[in-house]
């Protein structure tokens, strides 16, 4: 059986860059806890000491980009910690939509912009990759 610090290092090695960024920011948020009452992400975050891939996906999908935590955060940019929870969660959420969405064709259409969670198709829009509206 491997020691706990090695198991945590192995789990973090499996994270993508976006997921690793969310884990870093959640570690900082977990230490500060100033935003504990802002939305559902922070009470769920306080129940975890380390953040595995499943935890990060769960928290990213709890976030709805209200931005309240970003405006209240003392570690938001231009601070050197650069904690921007909505932005980091948005990137991971967009990836989880692409990975786990029931209609993978529709999920691939949301990657057309840098910020997939803010992207909304106009009425009557049809993607060239999709042969019909989902």
C-alpha positions in Angstrom: 0.0 0.0 0.0 1.4 3.4 -1.0 1.5 6.4 1.4 -1.2 9.0 1.3 1.0 11.7 -0.3 2.0 9.4 -3.1 -1.7 8.5 -3.8 -2.6 12.2 -3.9 0.3 12.9 -6.3 -0.8 10.1 -8.6 -4.4 11.4 -8.6 -3.3 14.9 -9.4 -1.1 13.6 -12.3 -4.3 12.4 -14.0 -5.9 15.8 -14.1 -6.0 18.0 -17.2 -4.6 21.5 -17.0 -8.0 23.0 -16.4 -8.9 20.5 -13.7 -5.5 21.1 -12.0 -6.2 24.8 -12.1 -9.6 24.3 -10.4 -8.0 22.0 -7.8 -5.4 24.7 -7.1 -8.0 27.4 -6.7 -10.3 25.2 -4.6 -7.3 24.6 -2.2 -6.9 28.3 -1.8 -10.7 28.8 -1.4 -10.8 26.0 1.1 -8.2 27.7 3.3 -9.9 31.1 3.1 -13.6 30.2 3.1 -14.7 33.8 2.7 -17.2 32.9 0.0 -18.8 30.0 1.9 -22.3 31.4 1.7 -22.3 32.7 -1.9 -23.5 29.6 -3.8 -23.7 25.8 -3.7 -20.0 25.3 -4.7 -18.5 26.5 -1.5 -20.5 24.4 1.0 -19.7 21.4 -1.2 -16.1 22.4 -1.4 -15.7 22.6 2.4 -16.5 18.9 2.7 -13.4 17.9 0.8 -9.7 18.1 1.7 -8.3 17.1 -1.7 -10.0 17.3 -5.1 -10.1 14.3 -7.4 -11.3 14.4 -11.0 -14.9 13.5 -10.0 -15.0 16.2 -7.3 -13.8 18.8 -9.7 -16.4 17.9 -12.3 -19.1 17.9 -9.6 -18.1 21.4 -8.3 -17.7 22.7 -11.9 -21.3 21.7 -12.7 -22.6 23.2 -9.4 -21.2 26.6 -10.4 -23.5 28.7 -12.5 -21.2 31.7 -13.2 -23.0 34.2 -11.1 -19.6 35.9 -10.4 -20.4 36.8 -6.8 -17.3 34.9 -5.5 -15.1 36.6 -8.0 -16.2 40.1 -7.0 -15.8 39.3 -3.3 -12.5 37.4 -3.5 -9.4 39.0 -2.0 -7.2 36.7 -4.1 -8.8 37.6 -7.5 -6.5 39.0 -10.2 -4.3 41.1 -10.1 -3.3 39.2 -6.9 -0.5 36.7 -7.5 -2.8 33.8 -6.6 -5.1 34.8 -9.5 -8.2 33.0 -8.1 -10.9 33.3 -10.8 -13.3 30.5 -9.9 -16.0 31.2 -12.4 -13.5 31.3 -15.3 -11.8 28.1 -14.3 -15.1 26.3 -13.6 -16.4 27.4 -17.0 -13.5 25.7 -18.8 -13.9 22.4 -16.9 -17.7 22.6 -17.3 -17.4 23.0 -21.0 -15.1 20.0 -21.1 -17.5 17.9 -19.1 -20.3 18.8 -21.4 -18.2 17.6 -24.4 -17.2 14.4 -22.5 -20.5 13.4 -20.9 -23.3 15.0 -22.9 -25.8 12.6 -24.3 -25.5 14.0 -27.8 -21.8 14.2 -28.5 -22.5 16.1 -31.8 -24.2 18.9 -29.9 -21.4 18.9 -27.3 -18.8 19.3 -30.0 -20.6 22.4 -31.3 -20.2 24.2 -27.9 -16.4 24.2 -28.4 -16.7 26.8 -31.1 -15.8 29.6 -28.7 -13.2 29.9 -25.9 -15.9 30.2 -23.3 -18.5 27.4 -24.0 -20.7 28.1 -21.0 -21.5 31.6 -22.2 -22.2 30.5 -25.8 -25.8 30.3 -26.8 -27.0 29.5 -30.3 -29.2 32.1 -32.0 -32.8 31.1 -32.8 -32.9 28.8 -35.9 -29.2 28.3 -35.9 -27.8 24.9 -37.1 -24.3 23.8 -36.8 -22.4 22.6 -39.9 -21.3 19.6 -37.9 -24.9 18.7 -36.8 -27.4 17.6 -39.4 -30.4 18.7 -37.2 -31.2 20.7 -34.2 -30.5 18.6 -31.0 
